[in-house]
Amino acid sequence: MTALLITVDTELSSSLHQRGVGLADNVDRSIWAQAQGKPYGIGWQMDLLDRHGLKGAFFLDPMPALVHGADFLTPIVGAIVDRGHEVQMHIHSEWLAWANDSPVGGRQGRNIGDFSFSDQLVLLGLAKRLLEQAGAPAITAFRAGNFGANDDTLRALATLGVAWDSSVNPAYLGRECRISADPAQIGATRLLGVGALPVSGIADRPGGFRPAQICAMSAAEMRAGLRHAVREGHDAFVVVTHSFEMLSRDRQRPNRAVMARFEALCREAARLPGVQGAGFNDLPADLADRPARHLSRAAPSQWRTGLRIAQQAWATWRYEHRLVPA
């Protein structure tokens, strides 16, 4: 059985904050993804997951609490937990630039991996505590904002007793992600005391990698990747999306092309034998310590790649440039 982990990076927008957007408006636009009078964010996503018997792991960033206070976290955590989905930990450290009382002496960085081990230990410990105080069950998994973690991040997570990290995205290795990971690693492994479960993907060209992100992969590519993982007996297939990803980039209208991709993934997962919707708490405790197996990603297909490029060009024209009712 292949565990399908649909992970949602759930975060306020530091760019909107920088432009003077207030907390309530930022929450509406970034978490609930309100547009044209309707929500397309985590509530819409959970509705879709629930209809198909699937589970979401919502990586929630508590760092804006350093600017706005922690009260805004409670209703978000409650909405997720009350529906049986997971709250896990996410960090965008750029919020330190506006912190009222910096926990790391005013030091700043775009990514968690920009900080020393001791500072990361402080920041990760604070984030974990904020989420749990807001009502989240014990945090067991982490993903760095921008996938911007390094080896010290894993060491800090191990020190804090966080079992899983999902910051390895092969598309970001050697860039924002500076974890010493093998880009060919597909299954779970143990790195520096933490279970590491990379973002899944396909080979979109010989030697290439395209991550299983809703806005980055066509429905056909996602279907091919998931079916391949099931045929090979992968323990897990990790998909990424964001709380605001169903909207246009300016967050003014729904992007129905991206929404259709999410819906197609849920339909495929619900009807495909060998797939089980899961969160990190559902993974076997020894998964990262099992003997390594030779696994592969779905092979390139010029047809699939060409179709995705055409679809993305149409969706960009339809939802990003033409200001028409969707």
Sequence and secondary structure as in RCSB ss.txt:
>XXXX:A:sequence
MTALLITVDTELSSSLHQRGVGLADNVDRSIWAQAQGKPYGIGWQMDLLDRHGLKGAFFLDPMPALVHGADFLTP
IVGAIVDRGHEVQMHIHSEWLAWANDSPVGGRQGRNIGDFSFSDQLVLLGLAKRLLEQAGAPAITAFRAGNFGAN
DDTLRALATLGVAWDSSVNPAYLGRECRISADPAQIGATRLLGVGALPVSGIADRPGGFRPAQICAMSAAEMRAG
LRHAVREGHDAFVVVTHSFEMLSRDRQRPNRAVMARFEALCREAARLPGVQGAGFNDLPADLADRPARHLSRAAP
SQWRTGLRIAQQAWATWRYEHRLVPA
>XXXX:A:secstr
 EEEEEEEEE   HHHHHTT  HHHHHHHHTS EETTEE SHHHHHHHHHHTT  EEEEE  TTHHHH STTHHH
HHHHHHTTT EEEEEE GGGGGG SS TTTT   SSGGGS HHHHHHHHHHHHHHHHHTT     EEEEGGG  B
HHHHHHHHHHT  EE    TTTBTTTBB    TT  S EEETTEEE    EE SSTT  EE BTTTS HHHHHHH
HHHHHHHT SEEEEEEETTTTB TTSSSB HHHHHHHHHHHHHHHHSTTEEE  GGGS TTGGGS          
 HHHHHHHHHHHHHHIIIIII     
